[in-house]
Amino acid sequence: MDHKADEQQTQLQAQAQAPAQAQAPAQAQRTARAVGSARGMVRGCLWPSLALVLGVIIGGGVLAGVLVMWLGGSGWARLRAAAQPTVSFTFAGPTVNQVQSLSLLTVQSVHVVSELQAEASYRKGVWIVRGTADYVVDFSQAELVGRDEQKKVVTVRLPPPRVRNAVLDELRTKLLTYEKTGIGWWTIGMAGSFKEFESNSRERMTVAVQQSARDERFISQARVSAERLVKSIYDVAGWRVEIEWVSP
């Protein structure tokens, strides 16, 4: 009985191992096919990759050569010109600001000469009075009142010139004639000295210089000087200027 039981167990084990042994060759075949497929994929990917790398290297060398040749010619100058920023200016036309910045400016200085007849304390004389006068224009009050874009003409209004300094030149002022008048016994003690006569005359000399400075001829010269100055400012911009003067 025991011997039979052992034979049956041995047969059962052999039957159980038979399918496993039959499946072993098939598993080996599948493994071999997978390995072959993997090797084929590696070979298929490797060559295109090598070809791509080689193409990049060759293309980069050709591009570098072309770049060197381009930079060796006029390319470098073009590259530098392209790298520099382009700056453009648009001129909006002249304004009056530059004229106003001149502020209060002396435009004319003149020497004045006049004749003064003086009489005081029984003495009289004729003086040749000399002095100097400065004329100023307050350009800060300048106004731009007209503008013609087509003709490039602007109209600027200015305040009138005025006398700032009218000074007696005592060194150059001379006494032309001098005499005593009305001298008699009844004027004894009443006639003044020459210094008194000169002192009284000096006040009138200063007034004479101021009156001479208001001569229209000098005012006109001051206007011309001011106009010439303003025109020189606009000439730089290629514009012509016309001046209007405010009535004094």
C-alpha positions in Angstrom: 0.0 0.0 0.0 2.7 2.4 0.9 4.6 1.6 -2.2 1.6 2.4 -4.4 0.9 5.6 -2.6 4.5 6.7 -3.3 4.1 5.9 -7.0 0.9 7.9 -7.3 2.5 10.9 -5.5 5.5 10.7 -7.9 3.2 10.7 -10.9 1.2 13.7 -9.6 4.4 15.7 -9.1 5.6 14.8 -12.7 2.2 15.9 -14.1 2.4 19.2 -12.2 6.0 20.0 -13.5 5.2 19.1 -17.1 3.3 22.4 -17.9 6.0 24.5 -16.3 8.7 22.7 -18.3 6.6 23.1 -21.5 6.2 26.8 -20.8 10.0 27.4 -20.3 11.0 27.4 -24.0 8.2 29.8 -24.9 9.2 32.2 -22.2 12.8 32.1 -23.4 11.7 32.9 -27.0 9.7 35.9 -25.9 12.6 37.2 -23.9 14.9 36.8 -26.9 12.5 38.6 -29.1 12.2 41.5 -26.6 15.9 41.9 -26.3 16.3 41.9 -30.1 13.5 44.5 -30.5 15.2 46.7 -27.9 18.5 46.5 -29.6 16.8 47.4 -32.9 15.2 50.4 -31.3 18.5 51.5 -29.9 20.3 51.2 -33.2 17.3 53.0 -34.9 17.6 55.9 -32.6 21.3 56.1 -32.3 22.2 56.7 -36.0 19.6 59.5 -36.5 20.9 61.2 -33.3 24.4 61.0 -34.5 23.4 62.3 -37.8 21.6 65.3 -36.2 24.6 66.1 -34.0 26.9 66.0 -36.9 24.6 68.2 -38.9 24.5 70.8 -36.1 28.3 70.8 -35.9 28.7 71.3 -39.6 26.0 73.9 -39.8 27.4 75.8 -36.9 30.8 75.8 -38.5 29.4 77.1 -41.8 27.4 79.8 -40.0 30.5 80.9 -38.0 32.5 81.2 -41.1 29.8 83.3 -42.8 29.6 85.5 -39.7 33.4 86.1 -39.6 33.4 87.0 -43.3 30.5 89.4 -42.8 32.1 91.1 -39.8 35.3 91.4 -41.6 33.6 93.5 -44.3 31.0 96.2 -43.7 29.0 94.0 -41.4 30.6 95.2 -38.2 29.9 98.8 -39.1 26.3 97.9 -39.8 26.1 96.0 -36.5 27.4 98.9 -34.6 25.1 101.3 -36.4 22.2 99.1 -35.6 23.2 98.9 -31.9 23.3 102.7 -31.6 19.9 104.3 -30.6 18.4 106.6 -33.2 17.6 110.0 -31.8 15.4 112.4 -33.7 14.6 116.0 -32.9 11.5 117.9 -33.9 11.8 121.7 -33.9 8.6 123.3 -32.8 9.6 126.8 -33.9 11.0 129.8 -32.0 9.5 131.0 -28.7 9.9 134.2 -26.8 11.6 132.6 -23.8 15.1 133.3 -25.0 14.3 136.9 -25.5 12.7 137.1 -22.0 15.8 135.6 -20.5 17.7 138.8 -21.4 15.8 140.5 -18.6 16.7 144.2 -18.0 19.5 144.9 -20.5 21.4 148.0 -21.5 21.0 148.3 -25.2 22.6 151.7 -25.8 25.0 154.2 -24.1 25.4 157.7 -25.4 27.3 160.9 -24.7 25.2 164.0 -24.5 26.2 167.6 -25.0 24.2 170.7 -24.3 24.7 174.3 -23.7 23.5 175.9 -20.5 23.2 179.6 -19.7 23.3 180.2 -16.0 22.9 183.3 -14.0 23.0 183.8 -10.2 24.1 186.3 -7.6 25.0 189.0 -10.2 27.1 186.6 -12.2 26.3 184.8 -15.4 28.0 182.3 -17.7 27.6 179.8 -20.4 28.4 176.1 -19.8 29.2 173.4 -22.2 27.6 170.5 -20.4 28.6 166.9 -21.1 27.3 163.7 -19.7 26.4 160.0 -20.4 23.2 158.2 -20.6 22.3 154.5 -20.6 19.1 153.1 -22.2 17.6 149.8 -21.1 14.8 147.6 -22.3 13.0 145.2 -20.0 13.0 142.1 -22.3 11.3 140.0 -19.6 8.0 141.8 -20.7 8.5 140.6 -24.3 5.4 139.0 -25.9 5.0 136.8 -28.9 1.9 138.3 -30.6 2.2 136.9 -34.1 3.5 133.8 -35.9 3.4 132.8 -39.6 4.5 129.2 -40.0 4.6 129.3 -43.8 6.7 132.5 -44.1 8.6 131.8 -40.9 7.9 135.2 -39.5 7.2 136.0 -35.8 6.0 139.3 -34.3 7.4 140.3 -30.9 6.1 143.1 -28.8 8.6 145.0 -26.6 8.3 147.7 -24.0 9.9 151.0 -25.0 13.5 151.9 -24.1 13.9 154.1 -21.0 16.8 156.1 -19.5 18.3 154.3 -16.6 21.3 156.5 -15.9 21.9 160.1 -16.9 25.1 161.3 -15.3 26.9 164.7 -15.5 30.5 164.4 -16.6 32.0 167.1 -14.4 35.5 166.7 -15.8 34.4 167.3 -19.4 31.9 170.0 -18.5 33.5 173.4 -19.2 32.6 177.1 -18.6 32.5 178.8 -21.9 31.9 182.4 -20.8 31.7 184.1 -17.4 31.0 187.7 -16.2 29.7 189.7 -13.4 26.5 191.7 -13.9 24.9 194.6 -12.2 28.0 195.5 -10.1 27.7 198.9 -8.4 27.9 200.6 -5.1 24.3 199.5 -4.4 25.3 195.8 -4.9 28.3 195.9 -2.5 28.0 192.8 -0.3 25.3 191.2 -2.4 27.3 189.6 -5.2 28.1 186.0 -4.5 31.4 184.2 -5.1 32.2 182.1 -8.2 31.8 178.9 -6.1 28.3 179.9 -5.3 27.6 180.5 -9.0 29.2 177.1 -9.9 27.2 175.3 -7.2 23.9 176.8 -8.3 24.7 175.9 -11.9 25.5 172.3 -11.2 22.0 171.4 -10.3 20.8 172.8 -13.6 23.6 170.9 -15.4 22.2 167.6 -14.1 18.8 168.5 -15.3 20.2 169.5 -18.7 21.8 166.1 -19.1 18.6 164.3 -18.2 16.6 166.4 -20.7 19.2 165.8 -23.4 19.0 162.0 -22.8 15.3 162.1 -23.6 16.0 163.3 -27.1 14.1 161.1 -29.6 17.2 160.5 -31.6 18.8 158.6 -28.7 15.6 156.7 -28.1 15.5 155.6 -31.7 19.1 154.4 -31.5 18.2 152.4 -28.5 15.2 150.8 -30.4 17.5 149.9 -33.3 20.0 148.2 -31.0 17.3 146.2 -29.2 15.7 145.1 -32.5 19.1 144.0 -33.8 19.6 141.9 -30.7 16.3 140.2 -31.0 16.7 139.5 -34.7 20.0 137.8 -34.1 18.3 135.4 -31.7 15.7 134.4 -34.3 18.2 134.4 -37.2 19.8 131.3 -35.7 16.6 129.4 -36.0 16.0 130.6 -39.6 13.1 132.8 -38.7 12.5 136.5 -39.4 11.2 138.8 -36.7 9.1 141.9 -36.7 9.1 144.2 -33.7 6.1 146.1 -32.2 6.9 148.7 -29.6 4.5 149.5 -26.8 3.7 153.2 -26.7 5.5 155.0 -23.8 
